[in-house]
């Protein structure tokens, strides 16, 4: 690649990253707005059902689809960083189809129990869950492909379109064009389908880029046995079904643990509390963590190919620098959020969600700190995946999640909301510490190898 082409590539990357940042930031705000608006246009019991619907759906989606997204992103980015551009998607498609089919079978078998015990007898909410979960299979596959190819602008457009589409359904109820919890809930199912409008543009761009990248592969072969040997070594990392399933299953464990940290409190409170609406305020409090995490979830998908590429091309120092800058930025952000919640958290929560509930400012600040620990854990987790330490990372996540669930069933703190706030902060702190130890061991091993 000549100097001008390299400069154009850097400018394109920077421009795409800026658009991604704008799109992702907007997405987090719009998601928060969707639930805030839902709490105003619905009564507290209806709003709680929307919260539970979202909670159940995104536990499932994160466990069965996010691994394929990260698998695609990681594999495509690693091969592109080494100059190998041709990828077979058959393995990833097989994994995605297998997970979707398993979900459909389980959902049909458990329909009666889900309708009665999760959705309070509202079968339409069950239908929304099934349709939406299947629709997200295509959306998350597209995200992984876009991230691996560093089409960041289109990635940002996809998630922004999803959030906008979802919000429009709540707005329709607010202005009187529709009414009821089903109208609000339909936005959750329709959003992933509407977001796919960006996919044709992605394939058009990929076709334009393919010719230039094919030349780079030829250049590598002509450069001599060393360069060609790199290509042959990368070929061993083909996305085979067996390798894909191994990676996806391990990452599924990580995603299950992460969703447990975010959602176990909502589900345990909904199942055990005498107050049938209490799960709503618990969800609202965790939305403080969920909104920034949703932003970072997409940035994670961009961070993984970036770290994988750094490890493959620039070495340990660049890799460590990227992690250090990310962690420091997260720490500064989390401290700011925690101080703001300590000062104006209860007032803001009451007015944003429109439900008369007393929020503890110290509990809200704990959620802010926990969000920071969670984000740091996410960054360190990406470093583990980029270095092939997925199994060790999964053990850290699953241990933290198990401790959090156990804590939620204790009575160490009488109030279930405060119990959830303290438990979330403590579990994420332990998780970040465990992943930091894993990261330092990996860094020490890399230095020793060098």
Phi, psi and omega in degrees: 000127181282174186297319181295318179296320179296319179295318178298320179296318179296318179295319178297318179298313182296318179297315179297320180296322178296315180296321177300316180300316179295314181297318182290318177300316179296323181298316179298318179295317182292324177294316176300317180297323180301312182286325176297316179294320178300323180290339178272324185269348179242158174284172189294332179284319176295317179298322178297322179294323176296319178299316181292320177303311179299316182300310181297315181300315187279342167295311181296311184298315182295326182283320187261341183247324181301323178301321179292322176302312181290326177299312178298311182302312183295314185290314181297316182296318181297317181290323178293321180298331181264004175092007180257115189255340183279125178230144172265130181261005184299318181298314180295320179296319179297318179296313182299315180296321179296316178296317181296318179295318178299320178298313182300316180298313180296318181296319179292320180293328185258015187305311183300314180295320180295315181297316184286313192263338181258317186253019174053035177089001181269097181296331180296327178291325174298316179299319177299317180299314182294311181297314182296319181295318177294320181297326181291345176301313179292320182297315182287329174296316179297322180298315180297319180293316179296317182293318180298326179271002179060036171274067189293324180297317179290325175299312178300321178296322180296310182289329177292317178298322178298311182294320178297315181299316180296316181297326182300327180292319176292322177296322179299322177290321182297324182266002175092006178283339178212175180207155173092167184292330180294320179298319177292317183294328181301332178299328180292325180279323185283330187304313181296328178290316181292332182291342184286002179296342181278346187297316178304322178295325179295316180293327177295316179294322181296321179296323179292324184281334191301320183298314181295321182287331177297326178297321180297324178294320177296318179300321180297319180293323182284340185290338179135179185295331180295308180295320180292327178297325176299316180299318182292323179294320179294329180300335178292345181263025179302149183282071179285156180303318182295312179297319180296316179297318180301310180297315184296321181292321178295314180293330175301321177298319177297315181294322177299316179296317180297317179292332174296317178299323183274334192236343183301323180297318179298313185288321179291321177294318179297327183277332189245341185282144173287340177268106187292345181260356186296332179300332179297305176300325176297316177298317181299318180296315180289344175295335174302319177280323187295320183296309175297326179293326176295321175299312185289335179301317178288322178294325175305317183294331174278327180293322182299308177297327179296313180293320178299318179294319178298315181298326183281330191243327188245347172095187189295319185297314180294321178300311181296321179297318179298318179294316182298314180297318180297314182295318179296319179296318179296316181299317179296318180296314182296320179296320177298315180297316181297318179294321178295319179294324177296324184278310189231013184302306182300316179300314182295316182297319180296320184278326181290318185262351170066015179244135185282094181218141182269117180258137179276122184296327179288325175295320178295319178297323177298322177297320178299316178293319178299322176301319178297314177299321181295317179295318177297318177300322178297318179294316179293328176296320179296324178295323179294318179295319181296333180261009178076024181254040185296320182295317179295320178297319180299321179298320178297312182297312184295325178295315179297319180295318179297319178297320180295316179297316178300318178300319183295338180264001173272173176240032179298327174237125187295313182287126184292327179293311179296324176300318179294319182295313179294317181297319180296314180298316181293317182294319180289327176296315178297321179296313180299320179296315181296318180289329176295319177297317178298319180295316181294322177295320178294320179294318179297321179294321180294319179296319180296322179294324181291000000 
